[in-house]
């Protein structure tokens, strides 16, 4: 398993999001994981689920759980959409709650 597949599994990422790059920064004691969407991904408003054009992108960073002695950071270029009905809305990230700077870890009870 390569590093991108490993971190995709650790983060529980499913399509269309995928791990684009993983970088170990030994001197800083950090791992940086870049998450991206493939080009020409179908975009929909998070409110009404209707097709909406991209307004712009924001570079975002989230703090993830440490990997051993390394701090882990998730980075992504997050699209904001221009919905005709709801205005400019940011896509919801499957790994984070709205406006959070930390990844959200969800656990499921065995057998559920």
C-alpha positions as CSV (number, residue, x, y, z in Angstrom):
1,X,0.0,0.0,0.0
2,X,1.4,3.4,-0.9
3,X,1.3,6.5,1.3
4,X,-1.6,8.1,-0.5
5,X,-3.7,4.9,-0.2
6,X,-2.8,4.6,3.4
7,X,-3.8,8.1,4.3
8,X,-7.0,7.8,2.3
9,X,-7.9,4.7,4.4
10,X,-6.9,6.4,7.6
11,X,-9.0,9.4,6.8
12,X,-11.9,7.3,5.6
13,X,-12.0,9.2,2.3
14,X,-14.2,8.0,-0.5
15,X,-14.8,9.5,-3.9
16,X,-14.7,12.0,-5.2
17,X,-12.1,13.2,-2.7
18,X,-8.7,11.5,-2.8
19,X,-5.2,12.0,-1.4
20,X,-3.1,13.8,-3.9
21,X,0.2,14.0,-2.0
22,X,1.7,13.1,1.4
23,X,4.8,14.9,2.6
24,X,6.8,14.0,5.7
25,X,8.6,17.1,7.2
26,X,11.0,15.4,9.6
27,X,12.6,18.7,10.8
28,X,9.3,20.1,11.8
29,X,7.9,16.8,13.1
30,X,4.9,17.1,10.7
31,X,3.1,15.1,8.1
32,X,1.1,17.1,5.5
33,X,-1.6,15.3,3.5
34,X,-3.1,17.1,0.5
35,X,-6.6,16.1,-0.4
36,X,-8.1,17.1,-3.8
37,X,-11.1,16.6,-6.0
38,X,-10.6,15.4,-9.6
39,X,-11.0,18.0,-12.3
40,X,-14.5,18.4,-13.7
41,X,-16.2,17.0,-10.6
42,X,-20.0,17.5,-10.6
43,X,-20.7,20.3,-8.2
44,X,-24.0,20.8,-6.3
45,X,-25.2,23.3,-3.7
46,X,-24.9,21.9,-0.2
47,X,-28.3,23.4,0.6
48,X,-30.6,22.4,-2.3
49,X,-28.4,19.8,-4.1
50,X,-28.8,21.6,-7.4
51,X,-26.0,22.1,-9.9
52,X,-24.0,25.3,-9.2
53,X,-20.9,26.8,-10.8
54,X,-17.7,27.4,-8.8
55,X,-17.3,30.9,-7.4
56,X,-13.8,30.5,-6.1
57,X,-11.5,28.3,-4.0
58,X,-10.1,28.7,-0.4
59,X,-7.0,26.9,0.7
60,X,-7.8,25.3,4.1
61,X,-5.7,23.4,6.6
62,X,-7.1,21.1,9.3
63,X,-5.3,19.5,12.3
64,X,-5.6,15.7,12.3
65,X,-4.7,13.2,15.0
66,X,-1.0,12.7,15.4
67,X,0.8,9.8,13.7
68,X,3.3,8.6,16.3
69,X,5.5,11.6,17.1
70,X,4.4,13.5,14.0
71,X,1.7,16.2,14.0
72,X,-0.6,15.6,11.0
73,X,-2.2,18.3,8.9
74,X,-4.8,17.9,6.2
75,X,-4.8,20.5,3.4
76,X,-7.3,21.1,0.6
77,X,-8.4,23.6,-1.9
78,X,-12.1,23.9,-1.0
79,X,-14.5,25.1,-3.7
80,X,-17.2,27.7,-3.0
81,X,-20.2,27.5,-5.2
82,X,-22.5,30.2,-6.5
83,X,-26.0,28.8,-6.1
84,X,-28.7,30.9,-7.8
85,X,-31.0,30.2,-4.9
86,X,-28.7,30.3,-1.9
87,X,-25.8,32.5,-3.0
88,X,-22.1,31.6,-2.3
89,X,-21.8,28.4,-0.3
90,X,-18.7,26.3,0.6
91,X,-18.8,22.6,0.0
92,X,-19.1,20.5,3.1
93,X,-16.0,18.6,3.9
94,X,-16.6,14.9,4.8
95,X,-13.7,15.0,7.3
96,X,-14.7,18.2,9.2
97,X,-17.6,20.0,10.8
98,X,-18.5,23.5,9.4
99,X,-15.9,26.1,10.2
100,X,-13.7,23.7,12.2
101,X,-10.0,23.7,12.0
102,X,-9.8,20.1,13.1
103,X,-10.8,16.9,11.4
104,X,-13.8,15.1,12.9
105,X,-13.3,11.5,13.9
106,X,-16.4,9.4,13.7
107,X,-16.5,6.0,15.3
108,X,-19.0,3.2,14.7
109,X,-20.0,0.6,17.3
110,X,-19.0,-2.9,16.3
111,X,-21.7,-4.4,14.2
112,X,-23.5,-1.2,13.3
